[in-house]
Structure formats: structure tokens, C-alpha cells
Amino acid sequence: MGALKILLHVLERHGEKLSYSWPSILHMLRAVADASEKDVISLGFQSVRVIMNEGLATIPVQCLDECILVTGAYGAQKTDINISLTAAGLLWTATDFIVKGLSGRSVQKANHLNEEVQLGVSTEEGDIPTSEEGVKRNPLQQLVDYNKLFFSVFSVLQKLGADDRPEVRNSAVRTLFQTLCTHGQKLSLSMWEDCLWIYVFPMLEHVSHLASTSSKDEWHGKELGTRAGKAVHMLIHHSRNTAQKQWDETIVLLLGGIARLLRSFFPLLQQLSKFSSGWAILLAFLKNSILNGSKEVALAAINCLQTFVSSNCPKGNLESSFVKSVLDIYELVLQTSPNYKSDSADKVKQEVLRGLGDLYVQAQSLFNDDMYLRLMAVMHLMIKSSMNSSDYDSELGSIPAVQRGILEIIPMLRPTTMLSSMWSPLLLELLCYLNGEESPLHRNSKEIREQNSDALANGTKRSSVEQGHINGTGTKGDTVVGCGWGILFIEKLVPIMVNLFLEAPPNERCSASPQVIQGLGRCMNTRRDNPRGTLWRVSAECFNRVVTDEVRQENAECGSDMNSYRLSRARFWKEVADVYETFLVGSCGRVLSSDVPSADSATADESLEMTVLTVFGDSVLKLQKEAPVEVLQRLVNCLDRCASRTGSLPIQTVGLLPLHCSRFSLGCLQMMFSLCSCILKTSSYPAVSETSKVSISILTKRCEVILGQFLADENDLGDRPLPSVRIEETVCVLQELARLILDIETANALNIPLYLKDALRENQSHGRAHLLSLLPTFSELVVSREPRVRELVQVLLRLISSELGLQRLT
């Protein structure tokens, strides 16, 4: 102890004057590191701190390497962990000193070359004069082998990185990578080669081996005392209560350090002669870490890949092969164990999903069709493996975290201009979940797993997906929730899918629009079984957006293949008619549940129904330009069937009809009148006129039925009053008939005698021609007991007289 105190005093006061005694000093300090007395080690380490912090510049060259080894010995001693941690910090100080020497040597060489150029000295080695004066002024700078010192520090850190004390090895790992990241730009390529192949990769392999062979037995914390006769131990967090978990923490630090190197020095690392083999080793380690490591290790490996992609893609440092190698890992991980389930596995899957989304967003320009299809296949595996009703309680209104992650990345997958042909596969894939079909990707991925099962076990094969398989069609499902897809997931997926569809190029939308309409229609039909659900509401709103936008599409926007375009549009209009026949006729304006809904819910539902009706009439029937006549007839018949509900009910029950039902029926009736009116003709006159011609004959028949039913009910009741619903419907029909004005083509479609049509055309008095077809019915209504009906009939008869050019004689 006395000798160590004297040494400390000498080093602090006169250390720069020492010369020949340094080997003895270091030998003594090295021996002290192996002592068992804590006080002796602590005192000896104080001298080491003085040397490393203040004396490196004055120590003889031949002693610098030994000085680093002595510091490493204090890091490795097991008596005082704080000394070990401080020793690791002193090694960082040593690297700072060494790198300054490396930089100074480079500057000196550059200056020397400049002097040679100025003096015209020959560049041949034999002609360069030695400068004895320079050596005398600074002998260390010419003689110190800074490369050797640098690797001495790394050698010590490598040994400390395998220490059985977690704090010490973690500190060594941090110091090693901090050194590389801070001073990497000052290292030569040969030094980088040695750093990676002699120190970093062997450390990675050794630590991984120690982690895999370490104990999994849980530790009990230090005994603090007893309570009720039982020992009380200090609590240890569950993430660190085994040796293996603590080794995993070290692997996480190693992976974090490698991620920093890839982020900062990837272009430089690509210049190394052994880069290809090193890259393969790293990918294999990352792959194994994700597949077989703990949750923390797997997440660190995924983060390493994400950091690599996000930091290098924006700079243009990556080639397509690197992106493919990352995609290979994600694909292999998910294909190897797609159905493995646990909280840890779900977290890893979430990160893989984020990695997939980030990979595509960052490297879009490097993706080709095959890579994009593989990306979709991987995404499908994630969706398929997460769809299990036991994973969540739908009544709680929540979906699994993995599915939330899926919903987050789907919008990121919008194809670029270079991948425009991928819009159709993407939309068809998403539509499989709406239509309850087995995805083409799912069928293809099963084939891939069967073909490559042996290769996947070895982790050496990648899967491939054929675009032709994507474009195939599946068998329609009977229910929306087919193949295990959950309602809550579909609720969130529908608006995402529609947004993507509306962003797609016109020609891609044209081919996918029939399937989109079909899928939305299936979701809307869930109202019959679950009128209080949200899916049908979301789908109805999205359907309105899609059908409105599609009807306005111009032919020229959908490509030059007119045959394909016409076929696709015919399918589109057929699907539109199917949806309206099922949803508008089957679900709107009806009482679908015996449960009485809240006032707000009932109001919202009625408002949505009227919105669907408005879009149907104003945006579809009035603006369509190419709907086949048979489809127009189906669509107008949908309105007619809805408008007929009030009039078709017997007098005994019509009064019990809920108000929202009668309002919807009247709304449909008024929409039919609007379709026939010439006042609403727009620039697309021929198409609107075709709609009017189809509508007018159906409308006049409906009016005749309603008015006839009113007469029959009035006769049956005698002096008893009619239900207000029946009266309001009749009054509405008479008022709308009085307001309606037809154009000549619509008037010609009426079922009236030809001579009347000719006469009206010659006199250009065709606007009220529809009243002539209903004149027999008006003649019977003039004796109605309802005053408003009689007044309106009188108005209509005057309009007919004016249309015929007849006036009173007096």
C-alpha cells in the first residue's frame, strides 16, 4: 500500500520526468490487478487512471501497448465492478489519443509531400533525405505504431465483451462500437478489414454462442432479510432474471452497434475486399436472430434491417440486390412459422410489418413487379396468420395489434408509376377479404411452401409469385366473413381499400371496378343480419364515393382497348344493379329489427338511406352515359319497387307503417319524377334522355296504381277517414304530376295512341303528355271526398285542356 501511494504521488507530480522505470511501474500495476485485496486494487487503479488520462503522451513508445494491456487487466478483475467499468472508459480515452496520432501522421505525410513538390525533390525512396532534427524534436511521432495500439485496445475490448458480468461486457461493447462510429472516417480500408474480421464478427459469434449455451434458470435476488420466517429477496425484473436473458441484452447492444455502422459507413464498407462474404454472414446472423432469438433479440435484428434501409435508401446507396436480401429475410421468417402465436411473436410480427412498409416506402424505385408481388404474398401470410376469432373479443370493439399494423402499412403499398400494373393485384388481394374468397396469393403461397419446404428449413431459398396467379379469380363466398376474416378488421379495411382504388390509374380502376362494387355490396348486405353494426354504414358511404366517381369516368381515360373496356363496364353496371336491388330494395326504408333504436341512431340511418337514394338518382341515373338499357330498366325498377311499398299495403295496416318507411317510399317516388323531368337535362343529353324514356312508362303505371288504390280504399271505407299516409301519398303524386314537364323523346315513350303523339308533336305541346295517359283515372277522382285531391285533379284537368288547345266556349 505504501509503495502504491508513493507511486501515485510520483505520477501525479513528476510523471512526465519518468523514463526507464516505466516497465517496472507497469509490471507492478499489472500484478496489483490480480490481487485479492480491494483496497490494493483500488489504489493501484488510481495510478492507472493518472497514466491513461495524463501520461500517454510522455510514456516511452515501447510501453504504450503494455499500458493498454494493464488497463484491460483492471477491466477484467472481478473484485470491484466499478473499477472494471471505469477501465472500459479509459480505453475510450486511449482510442482518442491513438486516433489523434493517426490524424497527425496523415497530416505530416501530406506536409512532407508538399515540401517535396516545392523543392523539386525526387519521389524515389532512396532520394528522400532523413531529418534527424525532426526526429529529435518529436521522436514518438515517428516511431509510434498507432495501428498496433488501436488494435490492442480492440483486443482488450473484445475480451471484456465476453465477460460473465453483464455490466462489464455491455460497457465494452458500447465502447467498441462508439470508437468505430466516432473515428471510423479516419481509419483506412485495411484497418476496417481487420476491425471487422478480427474483432467485430468473432465477438458477434462468440457472444451468440455464450448466449445459446447459458443457463435459463431463474435467479433470485440478494437476500434482504426474513419475514414470517421466510427469506425476502431483492426483486429482479423478469427481463433480466436468467443468464440467457442477460446475454441476450448484450446481443441487442451488438446489433445496435452494427446498425450504427451500417447507417454511417455503408458506402465505405462496400469498398472492402471481403464485403460480400461479410454481408452474407451478417444477414445469416440477423435471420437466425429473428427466427430463433428472444423477442428482444429479434426486435433488435429487425431494427438493424430497418435502420440499414431507412438510412441508405434516401441517399441512393442501395442496389436492388440489397433490398431483395432484406425482403428475403422477412419472407423466410414469415413463411417458416406463419401460425406461431404468442405475445412475443405478435410483437415481432408487428415490427416485421413496419419493416415491410418502410422497405417499400424507402426503396420504391428499386422494386420491380416480382418483388412487389412477393411483398404482397408476405403481407397476406401476416394477415392469414392473424385471423383467428379466439385472438380477440369482437364485442369489445378491438382488433389484434398485428392486424392494426397491417392496416397501417396497406396504404403505404400504393404502386408507383413504374409499378402501375400492380394496382389490379393489390386491389384484388384486398377484395378477397371483403368477398370472403381465398386469396390467389394464399393459394400461391401454399404452393410455394410445398415446393420450397426443404429449402426454407435451410434458409437458402426465396419464394416467387407469378402475376398470372394473382389475376385469377376465386370462388365467391356466401358470407362476408369468409376464410376467418373478422368484421372489425374489414370495417377498417373498407375505407383504406376504397382510397387506394380511387387513387389508381383509370385503366386499372376500370378492370377492378366490378369486383370493388361487388365487395362493397356484400358488406352493405350485412345490415340485414346486423342492422346495428358499423360495417354496412361504412361500406354504404364508400360505395357512394366509388359509384359517383366511376360514373363520371370518361372512355378515353380507360385505355385504348375498347373491347376490354366495354366488357368491364358491362360487368360494372351489372354489379351496380345487383347492389341497389339487394340493398336499396331489401334494406332501406324497412324495419329490420324488433329492437327500438335510439333516436340518434334512427336519424343517422335514415339520413344515410336518403343519401344513398340521392346518389342513386342524381349521380348515377342522371349522369350515366353508357349504362345498358336492360340495366337502366333494372335500376328504375328498384326505385319503383321502393316507391310501391306504401301503396301496396292493405288499408288495415298502412297506418301502422313507421314514418321513416313512408318518407323513404315517397322519396323514391319523387326521384322517379325527377328522372323524367326535362328541366334537369344536362350536357349528356342523350344518356339522360334514355333514362327518362325508361322511367316514364314505369312512373305512369305506378301513378295509376297509387291513384287506383286510393279510389278503392275510399270506396271500401265509406264515410270513415282514410289513413293520413295514403292521403299524403296520393297528394304527392298529383302535385308531382302537375309539376312534371316532358321533352319530346320522353313523351314519345308514353303508352298513348299514335295519333295523339303526332298531334302533340306537330303542335309542340308535348310537355304534359303524361297527363293524357292518366286521364281516365282523373275522371274517377273528381268525386273524391278528400278536398285536396279534388282540387289537384281540377288543376290537372285544366292542364290537360290547355295541352289539347281547348278553351271554354264562353
Protein Blocks (a to p, Z undefined) as FASTA:
>chain_A
ZZmmmmmmmmmmmmmmpcklmmmmmmmmmmmmmpmbfklmmmmmmmmmmmmmmmmmmgcf
klmmmmmmmmmmmmmpckbmmlmmmmmmmmmmmmmmmmmmmmmmmmmmmmmmmmmmmnop
afbfklpccdfklmmmmmmlmmmcfklmmmmmmmmmmmmmmccbfklmmmmmmmmmmmmm
mmmmmpcfklmmmmmmmmmmmmmmmmmmmmmmmcfbdcddddfbdeehiacdddddfklm
cfklmmmmmmmmmmmmmmmmmmmmmmmmmmpmklmmmmmmmmmmmmmmmmmmcfklmmmm
mmmmmmmmmmmmmnopacfklmmmmmmmmmmmmmmmmmbccfklmmmmmmmmmmmmmmmm
mmmmmpcfklmmmmmmmmmmmmmmmmcfklpcfknopacfklmmmmmmmmmmpccfklmm
mmmmmmmmmmmmmnopacfklmmmmmmmmmmmmmmmnopaccdddfklmmpccdddfbfb
gghiafklmmmmmmmmmmmmmmpcfklmmmmmmmmmmmmmmmmmmmmmmmmbmklmmmmm
mmmmmmmmmmmpcfklnojblmlmmmmmmmmmmmmmmmmmmmmmmmgopafbfbdcdfkl
mmmmmmmmmmmmmmmmmmmmmmpckbcfklmmmmmmmmmmmmmmmmmpcfklmmmpcfkl
mmmmmmmmmmmmmmmpmklpcfklmlmmmmmmmmmmmmmmmmmmmmmmmmmmmmmnomac
cdfklmmmmmmmmmmmmmpccdfklmmmpccdfklmmmmmmnopaklmmmmmmmmmmmmm
mmpcblklmmmmmmmmmmmmmmnopacfZZ
